[in-house]
Amino acid sequence: MKLRSLSSILFYLTRAIASVYGLIVSYAVLVFTMHLVWPDAAPLAVADGRFEIFYPFTSKVFLLGEMDATYLMQMLGLMTLYAVFFWLLGNVFLTFRQITLFTPKGVRRLNLFWLYSITAPVLSIVSLTILNEIEPAAQLISILHIIIGIFAYFMAAIFKQGLKLQVQQEFTI
């Protein structure tokens, strides 16, 4: 029972984090789009090559950064990658909430998570290297995500084997 309770808490927490990242990206894209169409109506200030996005209907700063296309793509891309990462991680916790642990759906969720956890950091490093210099902290974080992906790969293999044994046992009974 403890496993399902903890899995439920972590599932809702990761869903909330993924949703927040998704909302931030959506809001930023909406603000920049509004700025292109109606520059005065957008909750955005641009000065000295920097931008400030304000909370809706306020003048309190919410997001800031450099007004550079490469920087914006990196910032929004990173937040989008983390939104997907936390959503897929939530799917892993959803698998542990189920009464039957070894299911085809659970194996599929783990496979998606490990595949994403390995490919997204590699593609990020490659694209960041092409666009501009990559910081050592970004390299370290990418390596940690790849390690998470490798552990998830082993979990997926265990779940696949468990599912296979479970199906064989059902045929025997």
C-alpha positions in Angstrom: 0.0 0.0 0.0 2.9 2.3 0.7 4.2 2.0 -2.9 0.8 3.0 -4.4 0.4 6.0 -2.0 3.9 7.3 -2.7 3.4 6.7 -6.4 0.2 8.6 -6.3 1.8 11.6 -4.6 4.7 11.6 -7.0 2.3 11.2 -10.0 0.3 14.3 -9.1 3.5 16.2 -8.2 5.1 15.5 -11.6 1.9 16.2 -13.4 1.7 19.6 -11.6 5.4 20.4 -12.5 4.8 19.4 -16.1 1.7 21.5 -16.3 3.5 24.5 -14.9 6.3 24.2 -17.4 3.8 23.8 -20.2 1.8 26.9 -19.0 5.0 29.0 -18.8 6.0 28.0 -22.3 2.4 28.6 -23.6 2.2 32.0 -21.9 5.6 33.1 -23.2 4.8 32.1 -26.8 1.4 33.9 -26.5 3.1 37.1 -25.2 5.8 37.1 -27.9 3.1 36.4 -30.5 1.0 39.3 -29.1 4.1 41.5 -29.2 4.5 40.8 -32.9 0.8 41.6 -33.7 0.0 44.3 -31.1 3.3 45.5 -29.6 1.6 47.9 -27.1 -1.0 45.3 -25.8 1.5 42.6 -24.9 2.6 42.3 -21.3 6.2 42.6 -22.4 8.9 45.2 -22.0 12.0 45.2 -24.3 15.0 47.4 -23.6 18.7 47.2 -24.1 18.5 43.8 -25.8 16.6 42.2 -22.9 13.0 41.4 -22.3 10.7 41.3 -19.3 7.4 39.3 -19.4 4.9 40.4 -16.8 2.4 38.3 -14.9 -1.0 38.6 -16.6 -2.8 41.9 -15.8 0.1 43.2 -13.6 3.4 45.1 -14.0 5.3 42.5 -11.9 8.1 40.7 -13.8 7.5 37.0 -14.4 10.2 36.0 -16.9 13.3 37.8 -18.1 16.0 37.2 -20.6 17.9 38.3 -23.6 15.9 39.4 -26.7 17.8 37.1 -29.0 16.2 34.5 -31.2 18.7 31.8 -30.3 18.3 32.5 -26.6 14.5 32.5 -26.8 14.5 29.2 -28.7 16.9 27.6 -26.1 14.9 28.9 -23.2 11.5 27.8 -24.5 13.0 24.6 -25.9 14.5 23.7 -22.5 11.2 24.4 -20.7 9.3 22.3 -23.2 11.8 19.4 -22.8 11.3 19.5 -19.1 7.5 19.6 -19.4 7.7 16.4 -21.5 10.2 14.9 -19.1 8.0 15.4 -16.1 4.9 14.2 -17.9 6.7 11.0 -18.9 8.1 10.6 -15.4 4.5 11.0 -14.1 3.5 8.1 -16.5 6.2 6.0 -14.8 4.7 6.7 -11.4 1.2 6.0 -12.8 2.5 2.5 -13.7 3.4 1.9 -10.0 0.0 3.0 -8.9 -1.7 0.1 -10.7 -2.8 -3.0 -9.0 -1.1 -5.2 -11.6 2.4 -4.0 -11.9 3.6 -5.8 -15.1 1.3 -4.7 -17.9 2.0 -3.9 -21.6 1.0 -0.3 -20.9 3.5 -0.1 -18.1 6.3 -1.5 -20.2 5.4 1.0 -23.0 5.5 3.9 -20.5 8.9 2.9 -19.2 10.2 2.4 -22.7 9.1 5.9 -23.7 10.6 7.4 -20.6 14.1 5.8 -21.0 14.1 6.5 -24.7 13.3 10.2 -24.1 15.7 10.5 -21.2 18.6 9.4 -23.4 17.7 11.0 -26.7 16.5 14.4 -25.5 19.8 15.3 -23.7 21.9 14.0 -26.6 19.9 16.0 -29.1 20.1 19.0 -26.8 23.8 18.9 -26.5 24.3 18.5 -30.3 21.9 21.4 -31.0 23.5 23.7 -28.3 26.9 22.9 -29.6 25.8 23.9 -33.1 24.1 27.1 -32.0 26.7 28.3 -29.6 29.0 27.3 -26.7 27.6 24.8 -24.2 28.1 25.4 -20.6 29.7 22.8 -18.3 26.6 22.8 -16.1 24.4 22.0 -19.1 26.7 19.1 -20.0 26.6 17.7 -16.5 22.8 17.9 -16.3 22.6 16.2 -19.7 24.9 13.4 -18.5 22.7 13.0 -15.4 19.6 12.7 -17.5 21.3 10.1 -19.7 22.1 8.1 -16.5 18.5 8.3 -15.4 17.6 7.0 -18.9 20.0 4.1 -18.5 18.4 3.1 -15.2 14.9 3.4 -16.7 16.1 1.2 -19.5 17.0 -1.5 -17.0 13.7 -1.0 -15.3 11.9 -1.4 -18.6 13.8 -4.6 -19.3 12.8 -6.0 -15.9 9.2 -5.0 -16.5 9.3 -6.7 -19.9 10.6 -9.9 -18.4 8.1 -9.7 -15.5 5.3 -9.3 -18.1 6.6 -12.2 -20.1 6.7 -14.4 -16.9 3.3 -13.2 -15.8 1.7 -14.1 -19.2 3.4 -17.6 -19.1 2.1 -18.2 -15.6 -1.4 -17.2 -16.7 -1.3 -19.7 -19.5 -0.1 -22.4 -17.1 -2.9 -21.8 -14.7 
